[in-house]
Amino acid sequence: MSQLLLIYKLRVIMKKTITILLSFLFISFQAVKAEIGIGLTGALHMLDASGTETTRSSNEANNGSHSEEVLVPELFIESISDTGVAVGISYIPTRDMGSKSRSDSNSAGDTGTYTAEAELDNVFQVYTDLPTPLSLGGFDIYAKVGLQHATIVTLESLNSGSTYPNEDVIGFSLGLGTKGDLGNNLYYKAEAAYTDFGQYKANDEAGTGNKVEADLEDVSVKISVGYKF
């Protein structure tokens, strides 16, 4: 119960913090007559997950890793200053992380097929695009710095009956991109970024003693089209 209460409180604090931050940033940019951009992104995410499950009775550590490529849509809204600095938020409802199975046979009562499966829900990022003096092939380059929030939703199917709770994780993003006008208030963005999420740690919800730890990294390539007003 205490763990669920802590997760709930963290979610409330995170939502309030992001709401306050965005309100402050957008009001600040409006004060200098910044433009607002809103648009849609096509994003290719190359997810790399690795983890360890420690079984209840044998205390054996089972290591595993899994890579998954997913193409997902993403919504964004941002404030753009006359110097080219942009501050915004992007949102993805769900991002599938794929699944991986293994079969065990032992005398500890854990014989069977174990399927680890998860997805990221409510993925949103607060970010800023910072112009740089760099250019490539005539395209000006900007640097992206962002902070991502995601809820890891576990969908595992374990022969032992163990289940693990959903957890919120925070990721730090760095990337490079370029942007330009398309005419009629339309503009494009193209970028590549790397995100390192915080470690997921959890004990079996049934209290059997099983536990799992996992790390998640994401490399993304994005193409966006936005409208400024």
C-alpha positions in Angstrom: 0.0 0.0 0.0 2.8 2.4 0.9 4.5 1.8 -2.5 1.3 2.5 -4.4 0.8 5.7 -2.4 4.4 6.8 -3.1 3.9 6.2 -6.9 0.6 8.2 -6.8 2.3 11.1 -5.1 5.2 11.1 -7.5 2.8 11.2 -10.5 0.9 14.1 -8.9 4.1 16.0 -8.2 5.4 15.4 -11.7 2.2 16.6 -13.4 2.0 19.7 -11.2 5.7 20.5 -11.8 5.4 20.2 -15.6 2.2 22.3 -15.7 3.8 25.1 -13.7 7.0 24.9 -15.8 5.2 25.0 -19.1 2.9 27.9 -18.0 6.0 29.9 -16.9 7.9 29.2 -20.1 5.0 30.0 -22.4 4.1 33.2 -20.6 7.7 34.3 -20.7 8.0 33.7 -24.4 4.7 35.5 -25.0 6.1 38.5 -23.3 8.7 38.8 -26.1 6.1 38.1 -28.8 7.3 34.5 -29.5 5.5 32.3 -32.0 3.6 29.2 -31.0 4.1 26.1 -33.1 2.0 22.9 -33.0 2.5 19.8 -35.1 2.8 16.1 -35.7 6.0 13.9 -35.6 6.8 10.6 -37.2 9.3 9.0 -34.8 11.4 5.8 -35.2 12.4 4.6 -31.8 15.2 2.0 -31.3 14.7 0.7 -27.8 17.3 -1.3 -25.9 16.3 -2.9 -22.6 18.4 -5.1 -20.4 17.6 -6.5 -17.0 18.0 -9.2 -14.3 15.3 -11.2 -12.6 16.3 -12.9 -9.3 14.2 -15.9 -8.6 12.5 -16.5 -5.3 14.0 -19.8 -4.0 17.3 -20.4 -5.8 18.4 -16.8 -5.6 19.5 -17.3 -9.2 20.0 -14.2 -11.3 18.7 -14.5 -14.9 20.0 -11.9 -17.2 18.4 -10.8 -20.5 18.3 -8.1 -23.1 15.9 -7.1 -25.9 16.0 -4.6 -28.7 12.9 -3.3 -30.5 12.3 -0.8 -33.3 8.9 1.0 -33.3 7.4 3.7 -35.5 5.0 5.9 -33.6 3.3 9.3 -34.0 4.0 12.1 -31.6 2.2 15.4 -30.9 4.1 18.5 -29.9 3.5 22.2 -29.0 6.3 24.7 -28.6 7.1 28.4 -28.1 9.6 29.8 -30.6 11.5 33.0 -29.8 12.8 35.4 -32.5 16.4 34.1 -31.7 15.3 30.5 -32.7 15.2 29.1 -29.2 12.2 26.8 -28.8 10.7 25.4 -25.6 7.9 22.8 -25.7 6.3 19.5 -24.8 5.8 16.4 -26.8 3.4 13.5 -26.1 3.1 9.8 -27.1 0.0 7.9 -25.7 1.7 4.5 -25.8 5.1 3.1 -27.0 5.4 -0.7 -27.2 8.6 -2.2 -26.0 8.1 -5.7 -27.4 8.4 -9.0 -25.6 10.9 -11.8 -25.0 10.3 -15.4 -23.8 12.4 -18.1 -22.2 11.8 -21.6 -21.0 13.1 -23.0 -17.7 13.2 -26.5 -16.2 14.3 -27.0 -12.6 13.3 -28.6 -9.4 12.4 -25.4 -7.6 8.9 -25.3 -9.0 9.6 -22.6 -11.6 9.4 -24.9 -14.7 7.7 -23.4 -17.6 7.7 -20.5 -20.1 8.3 -17.0 -18.9 7.4 -14.1 -21.2 8.6 -10.6 -20.3 6.5 -7.9 -22.0 6.1 -4.2 -21.3 5.0 -1.0 -22.9 5.6 2.7 -22.1 2.4 4.7 -21.4 1.9 8.4 -21.2 5.3 9.3 -22.6 5.8 13.0 -22.6 8.9 15.2 -22.8 9.7 18.8 -21.8 12.4 20.1 -24.1 14.3 23.0 -25.5 15.9 23.5 -28.9 19.1 25.7 -28.7 20.6 27.1 -31.9 24.3 26.4 -32.5 26.9 27.9 -34.9 27.2 24.6 -36.6 25.8 23.8 -40.0 25.7 20.7 -42.3 25.2 20.9 -46.0 23.7 24.4 -45.6 21.3 23.3 -42.8 21.7 25.1 -39.5 22.0 22.7 -36.5 20.3 23.0 -33.1 20.9 21.1 -29.9 18.0 19.5 -28.1 17.9 18.9 -24.3 14.9 17.2 -22.8 13.4 15.5 -19.8 11.1 12.6 -20.4 8.5 10.9 -18.2 7.1 7.5 -18.9 5.1 4.8 -17.1 6.5 1.3 -17.6 3.4 -1.0 -17.8 4.4 -4.6 -17.2 2.5 -7.2 -19.2 4.5 -10.3 -18.3 3.2 -13.9 -18.4 5.2 -15.9 -15.9 4.7 -19.6 -15.2 5.3 -19.0 -11.5 2.5 -16.5 -11.3 4.7 -13.6 -10.4 3.7 -10.1 -11.5 5.5 -6.8 -11.2 4.0 -3.3 -10.6 3.9 -0.5 -13.1 6.5 2.2 -12.4 7.2 5.8 -13.4 10.6 6.5 -14.8 12.4 9.7 -15.8 14.8 9.9 -18.8 17.3 12.5 -19.9 17.5 13.3 -23.6 20.2 14.9 -25.8 20.1 15.3 -29.5 20.9 17.3 -32.7 18.5 18.5 -35.4 17.7 21.0 -38.1 14.6 23.0 -38.9 13.3 25.3 -41.6 10.3 27.0 -43.1 8.0 25.4 -45.7 5.9 28.4 -46.4 2.3 29.4 -45.3 3.4 29.3 -41.7 4.4 25.7 -42.0 7.8 24.4 -40.9 9.8 21.2 -40.6 12.1 19.6 -38.0 14.4 16.7 -38.4 16.4 15.3 -35.4 18.1 12.4 -33.8 18.3 12.0 -30.0 19.4 9.6 -27.3 17.5 9.1 -24.0 18.7 7.3 -20.9 15.9 6.3 -18.6 16.3 5.7 -14.9 16.5 2.1 -13.6 13.3 0.1 -13.1 13.4 -1.9 -9.8 10.5 -3.9 -8.4 9.6 -6.8 -6.2 7.0 -9.4 -7.0 3.6 -8.0 -6.0 2.6 -11.3 -4.3 5.6 -11.0 -2.0 7.2 -14.3 -3.2 10.7 -12.8 -3.0 11.2 -12.6 -6.8 12.6 -9.2 -7.9 13.6 -7.6 -11.2 15.9 -4.7 -12.2 16.0 -3.3 -15.7 17.7 -0.5 -17.7 16.2 1.2 -20.8 17.8 3.3 -23.5 16.2 4.9 -26.6 17.7 6.2 -29.8 15.2 8.1 -31.9 15.0 9.6 -35.4 12.2 12.1 -35.9 10.6 14.0 -38.8 8.1 16.7 -37.8 5.8 19.2 -39.6 4.4 22.1 -37.6 2.3 25.2 -38.0 3.3 28.5 -36.5 0.9 31.2 -35.3 
